[in-house]
């Protein structure tokens, strides 16, 4: 079974994001970039499927600037077999990414597509659902467990009311939650091997996808700073402040 995994290059999760002076977006110059944490989980799950004998080839695809190839190399060092890079300088919206992935899936014919449930930069949580709709494939979102049995993918997904178990007929699309697994670190030998693995460059034009944004960012602002707390001496004073100043009672 061929598995396709989508990965995204984002600002490292340990870096404090700063808004640009003109409020047009966040500052990316000279900022450490890394693979989106949910995408790491997706790559790890694909590798585990191959180790279990359920997958035969893992293809990693990323759309974005030239630096996205570094993210693909990270996935290759973890254990993926080959990569596909779709160059794009402008910010990509979820629908555009879903269309790109659909075109790649049509070409590669994977039986399973794994994505992170969301990216930590925009938190859209839309691409996996849009991709499944475009392909007409069953989907399992926010999964915390995945098992392949024949032509079925048995998934456990996290919902507001608890856990939901689904059986998806392959081919299918799944999106990963944090509790699915813990990604491995790439070993030095695998990092060296990853440098020799193939990364194919495919343009959006050749895939027949228009990347023109449909949304315009008007302004980006930092959240307001948290106000200092106030100590009260009695319960009566607390109730008075909640009533008169906060207006919550």
GILIN-V140798 format. One line per field, one symbol per residue. ss: DSSP state (h for helix, s for strand, l for the rest). phi: phi as a letter, one per 30 degrees, with the letter a starting at -180 (. if undefined). burial: # if it has 9 or more other C-alpha atoms within 8 Angstrom, else .. A space follows every 10 residues. Layout:
ss = ???
phi = ???
burial = ???
//
This chain:
ss = lsssssllss slllllllsl lllllsllll llssslhhhh hhhhhhhhhh hlllllssss sssslllhhh hhhhhhhhll lsssssslll lllhhhhhhh hhhhhhhhll lsssssllll llllllhhhh hhhhhllsss sssssssssl lssssssssl lssssssssl lssssslhhh lllllllhhh hhhhllllss sllhhhhlll llllllllll llllllllll llllhhhhhh hhhhhhlll
phi = .dccbcbbcb dedccddcdd dcidlcdcdh cdcadeedde dddedddddd ddidbcbccc bbcldedddd ddddddddkd dabbccdadd dcdedddddd ddddddddhd cbccbddacd dchdhbdddd dddddicdbb chdcabbcbi ccccbcccbe dkcbcbccdd dbcbbccddd aceddddeed dddddcddbd cbdddddicd cedcbbddac bddddddddb dbdbdddddd ddddcdicb
burial = ########## ###.....## ..#####... ...####### #######.## ...####### ####...##. ########## ########.. .#.####### #####....# ########## .....##### ##.#..#### ####.#.#.. .#######.. .....#.### #######..# #....#...# ####..#.#. .#.#..#.#. .........# .......... ......##.# ###......
//
